[in-house]
Amino acid sequence: MENSQADVPSEKAGTGVHSYRNKIKKRKKKFIANAKGFGKTGNFGRGTRLEGDEWSYFINIMDAIRLGFESLDEKVSMANNVFEQTVDKEIHISSNQIACTILEHLMPYVDADTLERFHKSFSENFRPICSDKFSSHILEKLIEVSFLRAVGRLQSDDDAASESKSKKPRTDTVPNEKDYNLTETFSDTHRQNCSEFVIKSSKFLLNNLEDFVWDRYACHIIRTSLLSLAGVFVFKTKDFVASNQHQQRHHTTADKETPLKVPNDWYEIIKEYAERLQAWPQFVDFPYDELSSGLLQHLCLALHHSDKTTLKHLGKKILNDSFIIEAEHNTEDVKDDKDDAKDDIPVDAQVKSSLPKVFTTEPSIRLLETLLVSAGPKLLTQIYVKLFSSRLIELSDMRSANFAVQKLLDNIKVKEDFETIFDEIAPNIENLLRTHTGVVHSLAQACLRLSAKQGPFVQSLQAALHCTTPKEKSDRFAILTMKLKPYEVDAGEKSTFVHLHGSLILQAVLNFNKPIKLVQSLLDSPAIELAELFCSPRGSHIVDAFLRSKFVGEKSREKFLKHMDGHYLDMAIAKHGSRAVEALFQVAGDNQKTRIVKELAEKVNQLNGSPTGRLLNYKFRVDTYRLSPAQWKASFNKESKVEKLFKDIVDK
């Protein structure tokens, strides 16, 4: 499992994002260019060898896919045409690098007969396919598509409603593979065949677990099978696919919160996996190997949705048998030997020597993070007591382990446990603001979620930013939080940089029960400086939090609206600042709306000089105001009455 949060972003984070996107685009182009180049030399991709005409065909298909599809019918037609080329040679073609990539992308859109043809062919050759570098990916996708089609009917209690939904006219928008396979009309026989294939493949993998756990490709098939049995689907995107409005969907993570309904007997297979693995003598070492750790992570997620009791037993065994044992180097003799050469040991290595073995390797830390996300309240408390208690400051300072602390804070459910955790971490907030700010953000979110330690958090944050007293410093509290810079550091700078975690922390505190210190600080901050900060992507969301918080009073909102007078134009012509202006306009009273529009109307040429300004001109009817303020006011009053009327009808 990948970490959901990154460490401290730099001031050039924005340029870093663009650089990353450019690298992705270049990689897509390079992939196809390399494939064509190798083809000219007679090298038709890795894996099995294709004939020259087959190679050219798949290269052309790859180009067509990269350009995207205008309609669903177009994509379905291409998928079926491509898969017709695989008749009687399904495995041979699936084992070629280029063909595998294309088949994996198009398989979700093939018809029932084609999918069942692959069921039959792959079922007769499970063992060699599971270990093949390329066809193993096709088997993974085959399991995923079969799972979606098998459970499509189970997602609605009313089959008629489900059929009606699937028979709606197709639009120009191509649905993603999950939506297509869940809602498309398939016969009951095909759905049953898909269900049988999921069960058959899962049981084959289970029966050969001893061989496949240590096989890189087969292990990934097991992981996919476990998530499918639990009703969890993970979206994946191929590198060569174009990111355009017709083709790309930005789904990259499992839908953990809303797993699909699956047959109850599928849950029994997951339970059997857990029981079989726990009986192995090597189980104690599983968390410390990349492959077996990844398998346990997926097993924990699957059990989280299917069998909480089995998850509790599995989690306890991992905790007691693997996690809390001492690291091999954590002996008195080793400690004595290292004392003399301590200056030569990396900081993390020195810290690790006093911690349980789980914190010594990346695979085990990733498994711990997954267990923290999926564990119930009792197991979570046990993990906290045995692994984190009295070690939180050390772990928060570690580059590798601070994410585990964040996951603990994000998922802790017992209020008393959190209060103990807070008391241990709070004195170290100032240091964390220099190293791992994500921990401070998770601490703020936990204070908000559990409604605990909110006042002490604000006090600790003020102390860490050196802005408790006098008033000159306390007035800077909100801006210093946005930047996550102490008062002395910010005093000598004129930067408009907004820290990602600083923005998120500020948004969380604004939703505390008593955010008065932060609200007053915003009202006392220079409006020109706030306007510059609100024009950044991260700063603009602070306005949303301020306006939506139920603990920020109406009078404070009115004061804030007046406070920003004279700076609405500067924000309106900025891409992200215009969002803030629109949000403020929506909650403003009639008089304040008039002041905002009047300010924009006075420099309408400058307003129309930017795309966002022209959009606000249209939405706020600035040109109408310039012609007749009375007519503008009358039109807005009429619109407000209509909105209120419809709101009353909807509420009833």
C-alpha positions in Angstrom: 0.0 0.0 0.0 1.2 3.4 -0.8 1.3 6.3 1.6 -1.6 8.6 1.1 0.3 11.7 2.3 3.6 13.1 1.2 6.2 14.8 3.4 6.9 18.5 3.5 6.2 20.0 0.0 8.6 22.6 -1.1 7.7 26.2 -2.2 8.2 25.0 -5.7 5.6 22.2 -5.3 3.4 23.6 -8.0 6.2 23.4 -10.6 7.0 19.9 -9.3 3.5 18.8 -10.2 3.7 20.2 -13.7 7.1 18.5 -14.1 5.7 15.2 -13.0 2.8 15.5 -15.5 5.2 16.3 -18.3 7.3 13.3 -17.5 4.2 11.1 -17.7 3.3 12.5 -21.1 6.8 12.0 -22.3 6.8 8.4 -21.0 3.6 7.6 -22.9 5.1 8.9 -26.1 8.4 7.2 -25.5 6.6 3.9 -24.9 5.0 3.9 -28.3 8.0 5.3 -30.1 10.2 2.6 -28.6 7.7 -0.1 -29.6 7.7 1.1 -33.2 11.4 1.4 -33.3 12.0 -2.1 -32.0 9.5 -3.4 -34.5 11.5 -2.0 -37.5 14.5 -4.1 -36.3 12.4 -7.2 -36.1 12.0 -7.1 -32.3 8.3 -7.5 -31.8 8.1 -6.9 -28.1 9.1 -9.0 -25.1 7.5 -12.3 -24.3 6.1 -14.5 -27.1 7.0 -13.6 -30.7 4.2 -12.2 -32.9 4.2 -12.2 -36.7 5.0 -9.0 -38.4 1.4 -8.3 -39.6 0.1 -9.1 -36.1 2.7 -6.7 -34.6 1.7 -3.9 -37.0 -2.0 -4.4 -36.2 -1.5 -4.1 -32.4 0.7 -1.0 -32.9 -2.1 0.6 -34.9 -4.6 -0.3 -32.3 -2.4 1.3 -29.6 -2.3 4.5 -31.5 -6.1 4.5 -31.9 -6.5 3.9 -28.1 -4.2 6.7 -27.3 -6.3 9.1 -29.3 -9.4 8.1 -27.3 -13.0 7.1 -28.2 -15.9 9.4 -29.0 -18.6 6.9 -27.9 -19.1 3.7 -26.0 -20.2 1.8 -29.1 -16.9 2.7 -30.8 -14.9 1.3 -27.9 -17.0 -1.9 -27.6 -16.7 -2.5 -31.3 -12.9 -2.1 -31.2 -12.6 -4.4 -28.2 -14.5 -7.2 -29.9 -12.7 -6.7 -33.2 -9.3 -6.9 -31.5 -10.2 -9.9 -29.5 -11.3 -11.7 -32.6 -7.6 -11.8 -33.6 -6.9 -14.0 -30.6 -9.2 -16.9 -31.5 -7.3 -20.2 -30.8 -4.2 -18.3 -29.7 -5.4 -16.5 -26.6 -2.5 -17.4 -24.4 0.2 -17.0 -27.1 -0.9 -13.4 -27.8 -1.6 -12.6 -24.2 2.1 -13.4 -23.4 3.4 -10.7 -25.7 4.2 -7.3 -24.1 2.5 -5.0 -26.5 -0.5 -7.3 -27.1 -0.9 -7.8 -23.4 -1.1 -4.1 -22.7 -3.8 -3.6 -25.3 -5.9 -6.7 -24.3 -5.8 -5.7 -20.7 -7.2 -2.2 -21.6 -9.9 -3.5 -23.8 -11.0 -6.6 -22.0 -13.7 -4.9 -19.8 -15.6 -4.0 -23.0 -15.7 -7.3 -24.8 -19.0 -9.3 -25.3 -20.0 -12.3 -23.2 -18.9 -15.0 -25.6 -15.4 -13.5 -26.0 -14.9 -13.3 -22.2 -16.1 -16.9 -21.7 -13.7 -18.0 -24.5 -10.9 -16.6 -22.4 -12.3 -18.3 -19.3 -12.0 -21.6 -20.9 -8.6 -21.1 -22.4 -7.1 -19.7 -19.2 -8.7 -22.3 -17.0 -6.9 -25.0 -18.8 -3.5 -23.3 -18.3 -3.7 -21.7 -14.9 -0.3 -22.7 -13.6 2.0 -21.4 -16.4 -0.1 -18.3 -16.8 0.2 -17.3 -13.1 4.0 -17.1 -13.4 4.2 -15.5 -16.8 5.4 -11.9 -16.9 2.7 -10.7 -19.3 -0.3 -13.1 -19.5 -0.5 -13.0 -15.7 -1.8 -9.4 -16.1 -4.5 -10.7 -18.4 -5.6 -13.2 -15.8 -5.8 -10.4 -13.2 -8.0 -8.3 -15.5 -10.1 -11.4 -16.4 -10.8 -12.0 -12.7 -11.7 -8.3 -12.1 -14.1 -8.1 -15.1 -15.7 -11.5 -14.2 -16.2 -10.3 -10.6 -17.9 -7.1 -11.8 -20.2 -8.9 -14.2 -21.0 -11.6 -11.6 -22.2 -9.1 -8.9 -23.9 -6.5 -11.2 -27.3 -7.8 -10.3 -26.6 -7.8 -6.5 -26.1 -4.1 -6.4 -29.8 -3.4 -6.5 -32.7 -4.9 -4.6 -34.9 -4.2 -7.5 -33.8 -6.1 -10.6 -36.2 -4.2 -12.8 -34.7 -0.9 -11.8 -31.3 -2.2 -12.5 -32.3 -3.4 -15.9 -33.9 -0.1 -16.7 -30.8 1.7 -15.7 -28.6 -0.5 -18.0 -30.9 0.1 -21.0 -30.7 3.8 -21.0 -29.5 5.2 -24.4 -25.8 5.3 -24.7 -24.2 8.8 -24.6 -21.1 10.1 -26.1 -19.3 9.7 -22.8 -17.4 6.4 -22.4 -18.2 4.9 -18.9 -15.3 3.6 -16.9 -14.9 -0.2 -16.8 -16.6 -0.5 -13.4 -19.7 1.3 -14.4 -19.9 -0.5 -17.7 -19.7 -4.0 -16.3 -22.0 -3.4 -13.4 -24.8 -1.8 -15.4 -24.6 -3.4 -18.8 -27.2 -6.0 -19.6 -25.7 -9.6 -19.4 -27.6 -12.9 -19.3 -28.0 -14.7 -16.1 -26.0 -17.6 -17.6 -23.1 -15.3 -18.4 -23.2 -13.8 -14.9 -23.2 -17.3 -13.4 -20.2 -18.3 -15.6 -18.3 -15.3 -14.4 -19.0 -16.1 -10.8 -17.8 -19.7 -11.3 -14.6 -18.4 -12.9 -13.9 -16.1 -10.0 -14.4 -19.0 -7.5 -12.4 -21.5 -9.7 -9.4 -19.2 -10.1 -9.4 -18.2 -6.4 -9.5 -21.8 -5.2 -6.8 -22.8 -7.7 -4.6 -20.0 -6.3 -5.5 -21.1 -2.7 -4.5 -24.8 -3.4 -1.2 -23.7 -4.8 -0.5 -21.0 -2.2 2.8 -22.4 -1.1 4.2 -21.9 -4.6 2.5 -18.7 -5.5 3.2 -16.6 -2.4 6.8 -16.1 -3.4 6.1 -15.7 -7.1 6.0 -12.0 -8.0 3.4 -12.3 -10.7 1.2 -15.0 -9.1 1.2 -13.1 -5.8 -0.3 -10.1 -7.5 -3.1 -12.3 -9.0 -3.8 -13.5 -5.4 -4.1 -9.9 -4.2 -6.5 -9.0 -7.0 -8.5 -12.2 -6.3 -8.8 -11.4 -2.6 -10.1 -7.8 -3.2 -12.5 -9.2 -5.8 -13.9 -11.7 -3.4 -14.4 -8.9 -0.9 -16.2 -6.7 -3.4 -13.4 -4.1 -3.7 -12.4 -2.9 -7.2 -9.2 -1.0 -7.9 -9.0 1.3 -10.9 -5.8 1.1 -13.0 -4.6 3.2 -15.9 -2.2 2.2 -18.7 0.6 4.5 -19.5 -0.1 4.7 -23.3 -3.7 5.9 -22.8 -4.4 9.6 -23.6 -5.8 11.7 -20.8 -8.6 13.3 -22.6 -12.3 13.9 -21.7 -13.5 10.9 -23.7 -11.0 8.3 -22.3 -9.3 8.9 -19.1 -10.9 8.5 -15.6 -9.0 9.7 -12.6 -9.6 6.7 -10.4 -6.5 5.2 -8.9 -7.5 3.8 -5.5 -9.7 1.1 -4.1 -13.2 2.0 -3.3 -12.7 1.0 0.4 -15.7 2.8 1.9 -18.3 1.3 -0.4 -17.5 -2.3 -1.4 -19.8 -4.0 -3.8 -22.2 -6.7 -2.6 -20.9 -10.2 -3.3 -22.2 -13.7 -2.6 -21.7 -14.8 1.0 -19.8 -17.9 0.0 -17.1 -15.7 -1.5 -16.3 -14.5 2.0 -15.6 -18.1 3.1 -12.8 -18.3 0.6 -11.2 -15.2 2.0 -11.4 -16.7 5.5 -9.8 -19.9 4.2 -6.9 -17.9 2.9 -6.4 -16.3 6.3 -6.5 -19.6 8.1 -4.1 -21.3 5.7 -1.5 -18.6 5.9 -1.6 -18.3 9.7 -0.8 -22.1 9.9 2.5 -21.6 8.1 5.7 -21.7 10.2 7.1 -18.9 8.0 4.1 -16.6 8.9 6.2 -14.8 11.5 8.5 -13.5 8.8 5.8 -12.5 6.3 5.7 -8.8 7.3 9.3 -8.3 6.4 9.2 -9.5 2.8 7.9 -7.3 0.1 5.7 -9.9 -1.6 4.3 -11.6 1.5 3.7 -8.2 3.2 1.8 -7.0 0.2 -0.3 -10.1 0.3 -1.1 -9.6 4.0 -2.1 -6.0 3.3 -4.6 -7.0 0.7 -5.9 -9.8 3.0 -6.4 -7.3 5.8 -8.4 -5.0 3.5 -10.5 -7.9 2.2 -11.3 -9.1 5.7 -12.1 -5.6 6.8 -15.1 -5.8 4.4 -15.9 -9.4 4.8 -15.1 -10.9 8.2 -14.2 -8.6 11.1 -13.7 -11.5 13.5 -11.1 -13.2 11.4 -9.4 -9.9 10.8 -9.2 -9.4 14.6 -7.5 -12.8 15.0 -5.2 -12.3 12.1 -4.2 -8.8 13.4 -3.5 -10.1 16.9 -1.3 -12.9 15.5 0.7 -10.4 13.3 1.0 -8.0 16.3 2.1 -10.5 18.9 4.1 -12.9 16.7 5.8 -10.5 14.3 5.5 -6.9 15.2 6.5 -6.6 18.9 9.6 -8.9 18.7 12.9 -7.1 19.1 15.0 -6.3 16.1 17.9 -8.8 15.7 20.5 -6.1 16.3 18.7 -4.9 19.5 20.9 -6.8 22.0 23.1 -5.4 24.8 26.3 -6.5 23.0 25.4 -4.8 19.8 24.4 -1.7 21.7 27.8 -1.6 23.5 29.7 -2.1 20.2 27.8 0.8 18.6 28.2 3.2 21.4 31.8 3.9 20.4 30.9 4.5 16.8 27.5 6.2 17.3 28.5 9.3 15.3 28.9 7.1 12.2 25.4 5.6 12.4 22.6 7.2 10.5 20.0 8.9 12.8 17.2 6.6 11.8 19.4 3.5 12.5 20.2 4.8 16.0 16.4 5.3 16.7 15.5 2.0 15.2 17.8 0.1 17.6 15.4 0.9 20.5 12.2 0.1 18.7 10.3 -3.1 17.9 11.3 -4.9 14.7 8.2 -3.8 12.8 9.8 -0.3 12.4 13.0 -1.6 10.8 11.8 -2.4 7.3 9.5 -0.7 4.8 7.3 -3.7 4.0 6.5 -4.2 7.7 5.7 -0.5 8.2 3.4 -0.6 5.2 1.6 -3.6 6.7 1.3 -1.8 10.0 -0.3 1.2 8.2 -2.8 -1.1 6.5 -3.6 -2.8 9.8 -4.2 0.6 11.5 -6.7 1.5 8.7 -8.6 -1.7 8.8 -8.5 -2.7 12.5 -11.5 -2.3 14.9 -11.4 -0.2 18.1 -10.1 -3.0 20.4 -7.3 -4.2 18.1 -6.3 -0.6 17.4 -6.0 0.1 21.1 -3.7 -3.0 21.5 -1.5 -1.9 18.6 -1.2 1.6 20.1 -0.3 0.3 23.5 2.2 -2.3 22.4 3.9 -0.4 19.5 3.4 3.3 19.9 2.9 4.2 23.5 5.9 6.2 24.9 7.6 6.0 21.5 5.5 8.6 19.5 8.1 11.4 19.5 10.8 9.0 18.2 8.5 7.6 15.6 7.2 11.0 14.5 10.7 12.1 13.9 11.5 9.1 11.7 11.3 9.5 7.9 10.0 6.0 7.5 7.7 5.6 10.5 6.0 9.0 10.7 3.3 7.9 8.3 2.4 5.1 10.7 1.9 7.7 13.4 -0.4 9.7 10.9 -2.4 6.5 10.2 -2.8 5.9 14.0 -4.1 9.5 14.5 -6.4 9.2 11.5 -8.0 6.0 12.7 -7.9 6.1 16.5 -11.4 5.7 17.8 -11.2 5.7 21.6 -11.2 9.3 22.9 -9.2 8.5 26.0 -6.4 6.9 23.9 -6.3 9.9 21.7 -6.0 12.3 24.7 -3.0 10.3 25.9 -1.5 10.4 22.4 -2.0 14.1 22.2 -0.3 14.8 25.5 2.8 12.8 24.2 3.0 14.5 20.8 2.0 18.1 21.6 5.3 19.2 23.2 7.1 18.1 20.0 4.9 20.1 17.5 7.5 22.8 16.9 10.1 20.2 15.9 7.5 18.4 13.7 6.8 21.7 11.8 10.4 21.6 10.7 10.4 17.9 9.7 7.1 15.9 9.3 4.2 18.4 9.1 1.8 15.6 8.1 1.8 14.4 11.7 0.6 17.8 12.9 -2.1 17.8 10.3 -3.3 14.4 11.4 -3.3 15.6 15.0 -5.5 18.5 14.0 -7.9 16.2 12.1 -8.1 13.9 15.1 -8.9 16.8 17.4 -11.7 17.8 15.0 -13.1 14.2 14.5 -13.1 13.3 18.2 -14.0 16.8 19.5 -11.1 16.5 22.0 -8.1 18.6 22.9 -9.0 21.4 20.5 -8.1 24.2 22.8 -4.7 22.7 23.8 -4.0 22.1 20.1 -4.5 25.7 19.2 -2.3 26.8 22.2 0.4 24.4 21.2 0.3 25.5 17.6 0.6 29.1 18.6 3.5 28.3 20.9 5.2 26.4 18.1 4.8 29.3 15.7 6.0 31.8 18.3 2.9 34.0 18.1 1.2 33.7 21.5 1.9 37.2 22.7 2.0 40.2 22.2 -1.0 41.1 20.0 1.3 42.1 17.2 2.4 38.4 16.9 -1.0 36.8 17.7 -2.6 38.8 14.9 -0.3 36.8 12.5 -1.5 33.5 13.8 -3.7 32.6 10.7 -1.1 33.6 8.2 1.7 31.8 10.0 -0.4 28.7 10.1 -1.0 28.9 6.4 2.8 29.1 5.8 3.7 26.9 8.8 6.6 29.3 9.5 7.5 30.7 13.0 7.0 34.5 13.4 10.7 35.3 13.2 11.2 33.4 10.0 8.1 34.9 8.3 9.0 38.5 9.5 11.9 38.7 7.1 10.1 37.3 4.1 7.4 38.5 1.7 6.5 35.2 0.3 2.9 34.3 -0.8 3.6 30.6 -0.5 0.9 28.5 1.3 1.9 25.2 2.8 -0.3 22.3 1.9 -0.5 21.0 5.5 -0.7 24.6 6.7 -3.9 25.1 4.7 -5.4 21.8 5.8 -4.6 22.5 9.5 -6.2 26.0 9.2 -9.3 24.5 7.6 -9.5 21.9 10.4 -9.1 24.5 13.2 -11.8 26.7 11.6 -14.2 23.8 12.2 -13.3 23.5 15.9 -15.9 24.2 18.4 -14.3 27.5 19.4 -12.1 28.9 16.5 -12.3 32.4 17.8 -8.5 33.0 17.9 -8.1 32.0 14.3 -11.1 34.0 13.2 -10.0 37.1 15.0 -6.5 36.7 13.5 -8.0 36.5 10.0 -10.0 39.7 10.6 -6.9 41.4 11.9 -4.6 40.3 9.0 -3.9 42.8 6.2 -6.5 42.3 3.5 -4.0 42.8 0.7 -1.9 39.9 2.1 -4.9 37.7 2.5 -6.0 38.4 -1.1 -2.6 37.3 -2.4 -2.8 34.1 -0.3 -6.3 33.3 -1.4 -5.2 33.5 -5.0 -3.1 30.3 -4.5 -4.7 26.9 -5.0 -4.2 25.9 -1.4 -5.2 29.3 0.0 -8.5 29.5 -1.9 -9.9 26.5 0.1 -9.4 28.4 3.4 -12.2 30.8 2.3 -14.5 27.8 1.8 -13.8 26.4 5.3 -14.3 29.9 6.8 -17.7 30.3 5.2 -19.0 26.7 5.8 -17.9 26.3 9.4 -21.0 26.2 11.7 -18.9 27.6 14.5 -18.0 30.8 12.7 -20.7 33.4 13.5 -22.7 35.4 11.0 -21.2 38.7 12.3 -17.7 37.3 11.7 -18.6 36.5 8.1 -20.0 40.0 7.6 -16.9 41.5 9.0 -14.7 39.3 6.8 -16.7 40.3 3.7 -16.2 44.0 4.5 -12.6 43.4 5.4 -11.9 42.2 1.9 -13.4 45.3 0.2 -11.1 46.8 -2.3 -9.4 43.5 -3.2 -12.2 41.6 -4.9 -10.9 42.6 -8.3 -7.4 41.3 -7.6 -8.9 38.0 -6.6 -11.5 37.9 -9.5 -8.8 38.0 -12.2 -6.8 35.2 -10.6 -7.7 31.5 -11.4 -8.1 30.4 -7.8 -8.9 33.7 -6.3 -12.0 33.9 -8.4 -13.3 30.8 -6.6 -12.9 32.6 -3.3 -14.8 35.7 -4.7 -17.6 33.5 -5.9 -17.9 31.8 -2.6 -17.9 35.1 -0.7 -20.5 36.5 -3.1 -22.9 33.6 -2.5 -23.1 34.2 1.3 -23.0 38.0 1.1 -26.1 40.1 1.9 -27.6 42.4 -0.6 -25.6 45.5 0.4 -22.3 43.6 0.4 -23.1 42.0 -3.0 -23.7 45.5 -4.3 -20.3 46.7 -3.0 -18.6 43.7 -4.6 -20.2 44.2 -8.0 -19.6 48.0 -7.9 -15.9 47.3 -7.3 -15.7 45.0 -10.3 -17.7 47.4 -12.5 -15.4 50.3 -11.8 -12.6 48.4 -13.6 -14.5 46.2 -16.0 -11.9 46.3 -18.7 -9.3 44.8 -16.3 -11.9 42.3 -15.1 -12.6 41.1 -18.7 -8.9 40.9 -19.3 -8.8 37.4 -17.7 -10.9 34.3 -18.4 -12.0 34.0 -14.8 -12.9 37.7 -14.6 -15.1 37.4 -17.7 -16.8 34.4 -16.1 -17.6 36.3 -13.0 -18.7 39.3 -15.1 -21.3 36.9 -16.6 -22.3 35.3 -13.3 -22.6 38.5 -11.3 -24.1 40.5 -14.3 -21.6 43.3 -13.9 -22.5 44.8 -17.3 -26.1 45.0 -16.2 -25.0 46.8 -13.0 -23.0 49.3 -15.1 -26.1 50.1 -17.2 -28.6 50.2 -14.4 -27.9 49.4 -10.7 -31.6 49.4 -10.0 -32.3 46.9 -12.8 -29.4 44.7 -11.6 -30.7 44.8 -8.0 -34.3 43.9 -9.1 -33.1 41.0 -11.2 -31.1 39.5 -8.3 -34.0 40.0 -5.9 -36.3 38.2 -8.3 -33.8 35.3 -8.7 -33.5 35.0 -4.9 -37.2 34.7 -4.5 -37.4 32.0 -7.1 -34.5 30.1 -5.5 -36.3 30.3 -2.1 -39.5 29.1 -3.6 -37.9 26.0 -5.1 -36.0 25.4 -2.0 -39.2 25.3 0.1 -40.7 22.9 -2.4 -37.7 20.6 -2.3 -37.5 20.7 1.5 -41.1 19.5 1.6 
